[in-house]
Amino acid sequence: MSKKSGIKSYPAEFHEKAVKLVTERGDTLPQVTEQLGCSTEAIRRWKQAATKKLDPELAAQIELEESETKRLRKRVAQLEKPNEKWVTDITYVATFEGWLYLVAIIDLFSRKVIG
């Protein structure tokens, strides 16, 4: 491993091994990072690069999602005070007595659950 401007550089075979461990064997990112001694962010980048090479349609979808995420982050960063934008999510949990529904409302400015 060589260092370029403080960033570790790994050979291509190392990238391929890490991606195979995650995609084919189904190992989790923490397991692979422990086995190989590299960062989870590096493995994510390598996996995305491998996906882009193998499936151009999936690569286009990933790029679209990334651009939408960046656009939303910009909009959230522009908030100036609480209670301007809220987001919600709902999920349900099976219990012995039936289904329970859980709803959360989050203020994007403070990032706190408000309801």
BELTAVEN-V258710 format. One record per residue. N is the residue number from 0. RES is the residue in one letter. SS is DSSP state (H for helix, E for strand, L for the rest). Layout:
((N/RES/SS) (N/RES/SS))
This chain:
((0/M/L) (1/S/E) (2/K/E) (3/K/E) (4/S/L) (5/G/L) (6/I/E) (7/K/E) (8/S/E) (9/Y/L) (10/P/L) (11/A/H) (12/E/H) (13/F/H) (14/H/H) (15/E/H) (16/K/H) (17/A/H) (18/V/H) (19/K/H) (20/L/H) (21/V/H) (22/T/H) (23/E/L) (24/R/L) (25/G/L) (26/D/L) (27/T/L) (28/L/H) (29/P/H) (30/Q/H) (31/V/H) (32/T/H) (33/E/H) (34/Q/H) (35/L/H) (36/G/L) (37/C/L) (38/S/L) (39/T/H) (40/E/H) (41/A/H) (42/I/H) (43/R/H) (44/R/H) (45/W/H) (46/K/H) (47/Q/H) (48/A/H) (49/A/H) (50/T/H) (51/K/H) (52/K/H) (53/L/H) (54/D/L) (55/P/H) (56/E/H) (57/L/H) (58/A/H) (59/A/H) (60/Q/H) (61/I/H) (62/E/H) (63/L/H) (64/E/H) (65/E/H) (66/S/H) (67/E/H) (68/T/H) (69/K/H) (70/R/H) (71/L/H) (72/R/H) (73/K/H) (74/R/H) (75/V/H) (76/A/H) (77/Q/L) (78/L/L) (79/E/L) (80/K/L) (81/P/L) (82/N/L) (83/E/L) (84/K/L) (85/W/E) (86/V/E) (87/T/E) (88/D/E) (89/I/E) (90/T/E) (91/Y/E) (92/V/E) (93/A/E) (94/T/E) (95/F/L) (96/E/L) (97/G/E) (98/W/E) (99/L/E) (100/Y/E) (101/L/E) (102/V/E) (103/A/E) (104/I/E) (105/I/E) (106/D/E) (107/L/L) (108/F/L) (109/S/L) (110/R/L) (111/K/E) (112/V/E) (113/I/L) (114/G/L))
